[in-house]
Amino acid sequence: MHEVNIGATIARERSAAGVTQGALAAHLGVTKAAVSKWELGQSLPDVALLPRIAAYFGITLDELFAFRPQLTEDEVRDVYLELCRLFAEDAGAAYARMDELVRDYGSCWGLLLQMAALYSQRSFVEPGRAEELLDKTCSLAERVEACADDVELVRSARVVRALVISQRGGMDEAIALLEGMKPARPLGIEGMLAGLRSMRGEREACLKLCQEMLFRAR
């Protein structure tokens, strides 16, 4: 995990604003030496001062903490494989590890999406816990959809959510969600829609989607 470095953020923001350590110290009612220690990583501000520091520089508390641990795509894949092995040995430990990862990497959208997919997969393996696992799937997918700045991750999160909705019997809602997605390149959405239309007996709609997929593949 990456360490929280509030001092580095304070030093950066103070420098950018052209504020001296003495001026910041006077505003906060602390000594210049205290500010210096923060910036050198030798101590941390009192928790009551954090909102005042953030407000002074016009940043959020999240930005003050500068704590956005990330995993690479390869690391996310390795975590997924690790969890698959762990589920084969101890499902309880695997779930605990997933909870830990979600807490520690709450802004690593690729990881959260992978965790959502894994919860969804487990809902088929453990039907007795299906609703609980699908709730977790939706919660993570919605988080990615609302916060990620990567268009493909957002689209993938919506697909995951549509799958859960259809699994819960909300066929109309799932179709409407997927119909509203207009990908610049094929993402497999047409195939999913065709399958859902077919399940509802809508042969003409299913045939049209299949024809569209064939046309795109030309």
Solvent accessible surface area in square Angstrom, and as a share of the most:
residue,aa,sasa,rsa
1,M,120,0.54
2,H,112,0.50
3,E,158,0.71
4,V,65,0.38
5,N,79,0.40
6,I,8,0.04
7,G,4,0.04
8,A,45,0.35
9,T,1,0.01
10,I,0,0.00
11,A,29,0.22
12,R,132,0.48
13,E,36,0.16
14,R,43,0.16
15,S,80,0.51
16,A,88,0.68
17,A,62,0.48
18,G,67,0.64
19,V,27,0.16
20,T,87,0.50
21,Q,36,0.16
22,G,31,0.30
23,A,48,0.38
24,L,0,0.00
25,A,4,0.03
26,A,81,0.62
27,H,91,0.40
28,L,5,0.02
29,G,69,0.66
30,V,41,0.24
31,T,89,0.52
32,K,123,0.52
33,A,61,0.47
34,A,26,0.20
35,V,0,0.00
36,S,32,0.21
37,K,99,0.42
38,W,12,0.04
39,E,31,0.14
40,L,124,0.62
41,G,58,0.56
42,Q,121,0.54
43,S,44,0.28
44,L,126,0.62
45,P,10,0.06
46,D,87,0.45
47,V,116,0.67
48,A,73,0.56
49,L,22,0.11
50,L,17,0.08
51,P,71,0.44
52,R,109,0.40
53,I,0,0.00
54,A,5,0.04
55,A,77,0.60
56,Y,73,0.28
57,F,28,0.12
58,G,69,0.66
59,I,31,0.16
60,T,78,0.46
61,L,79,0.40
62,D,117,0.61
63,E,93,0.42
64,L,0,0.00
65,F,68,0.28
66,A,53,0.41
67,F,70,0.29
68,R,146,0.53
69,P,4,0.03
70,Q,80,0.36
71,L,35,0.17
72,T,82,0.47
73,E,154,0.69
74,D,84,0.43
75,E,75,0.34
76,V,16,0.09
77,R,124,0.45
78,D,73,0.38
79,V,15,0.09
80,Y,49,0.19
81,L,80,0.40
82,E,58,0.26
83,L,0,0.00
84,C,51,0.30
85,R,146,0.53
86,L,44,0.22
87,F,20,0.08
88,A,92,0.71
89,E,140,0.63
90,D,72,0.37
91,A,35,0.27
92,G,49,0.47
93,A,39,0.30
94,A,0,0.00
95,Y,18,0.07
96,A,59,0.46
97,R,70,0.25
98,M,0,0.00
99,D,52,0.27
100,E,68,0.30
101,L,3,0.01
102,V,24,0.14
103,R,170,0.62
104,D,39,0.20
105,Y,25,0.10
106,G,19,0.18
107,S,17,0.11
108,C,4,0.02
109,W,33,0.12
110,G,27,0.26
111,L,0,0.00
112,L,0,0.00
113,L,21,0.11
114,Q,52,0.23
115,M,0,0.00
116,A,0,0.00
117,A,27,0.21
118,L,5,0.03
119,Y,5,0.02
120,S,17,0.11
121,Q,82,0.36
122,R,34,0.12
123,S,2,0.02
124,F,141,0.59
125,V,96,0.55
126,E,41,0.19
127,P,102,0.64
128,G,83,0.79
129,R,83,0.30
130,A,20,0.16
131,E,105,0.47
132,E,75,0.33
133,L,0,0.00
134,L,3,0.02
135,D,78,0.40
136,K,63,0.27
137,T,0,0.00
138,C,18,0.11
139,S,65,0.42
140,L,10,0.05
141,A,0,0.00
142,E,89,0.40
143,R,89,0.33
144,V,0,0.00
145,E,37,0.17
146,A,87,0.67
147,C,73,0.44
148,A,13,0.10
149,D,135,0.70
150,D,62,0.32
151,V,96,0.55
152,E,62,0.28
153,L,45,0.22
154,V,23,0.13
155,R,43,0.16
156,S,47,0.30
157,A,0,0.00
158,R,82,0.30
159,V,25,0.14
160,V,20,0.11
161,R,45,0.16
162,A,1,0.01
163,L,86,0.43
164,V,0,0.00
165,I,21,0.11
166,S,20,0.13
167,Q,68,0.30
168,R,96,0.35
169,G,60,0.58
170,G,25,0.24
171,M,36,0.16
172,D,94,0.49
173,E,103,0.46
174,A,0,0.00
175,I,8,0.04
176,A,68,0.53
177,L,37,0.18
178,L,1,0.00
179,E,63,0.28
180,G,59,0.57
181,M,9,0.04
182,K,152,0.64
183,P,16,0.10
184,A,103,0.80
185,R,138,0.50
186,P,83,0.52
187,L,67,0.33
188,G,44,0.42
189,I,3,0.02
190,E,15,0.07
191,G,33,0.32
192,M,49,0.22
193,L,8,0.04
194,A,7,0.06
195,G,34,0.32
196,L,19,0.09
197,R,44,0.16
198,S,61,0.39
199,M,139,0.62
200,R,104,0.38
201,G,55,0.53
202,E,46,0.21
203,R,204,0.74
204,E,138,0.62
205,A,34,0.26
206,C,25,0.15
207,L,94,0.47
208,K,128,0.54
209,L,20,0.10
210,C,45,0.27
211,Q,98,0.43
212,E,68,0.31
213,M,63,0.28
214,L,126,0.63
215,F,140,0.58
216,R,114,0.41
217,A,86,0.67
218,R,227,0.83
